[in-house]
Amino acid sequence: MPLQLVFATNNRHKLKEVAAKINGEIQLLTLQDIGCDQDIEETGSTFKENAGIKSHYIHTKYHMNCFGEDSGLIIDALNGEPGVYSARYAGEHGNHAANIKKVLEKLKGIENRKARFVTVISLIWNKDEHFFEGAVEGTIRHQPAGNGGFGYDPVFQPDGYDITFAEMSMEEKNKISHRAKAIEKVIAFLNKA
Ligand code: IMP
């Protein structure tokens, strides 16, 4: 029987990206799989805190090995915004078009477009909590491009590429993304555990 691990998210894009990395020896379970229909509130002020809130919620209630993930976009010229507020930067949670519009308006006329995506994962494995991080550097485009991915993908161009995350296939994004890097660390940890 493979190792089971619950991913504490309702974000189907994140789930798809992570499932594509974790296959085979680890069976990834969704909140739906374990009968949890709760939208776990992100009340923390850091990615680490929010990741921990999600994993602890599931572990306390279901006593299963699990992980929570929190991620976001950090833009240098905006003093790190949208940061932990990435999902609700323009007000409404998950309104990606409005969030992108706000970012582009705030960056109007600003030359420094350096940004990074970051992910923090809180893994609860055999009752102990472990943190893993991943980041990818890039720049914010002046106009959105591409239909793939989610969130800020249409305006994020990773360093070393001339296309945005939204113009990449999921496989391509999954080789270099913040989330992919953090998940690779989780897999390496579990392979040794
Ligand atoms: P949360 O981790 O559920 O709080 O949401 C993270 C938010 O950060 C998403 O709603 C997106 O706005 C943004 N974000 C995180 N990862 C990505 C990504 O891989 N691509 C684009 N946007 C992302």
Residues whose N, C-alpha, C, O or C-beta is under 5 A from the ligand:
A	BS01	IMP	E69 D70 S71 G72 L73 S86 A87 F150 G151 Y152 D153
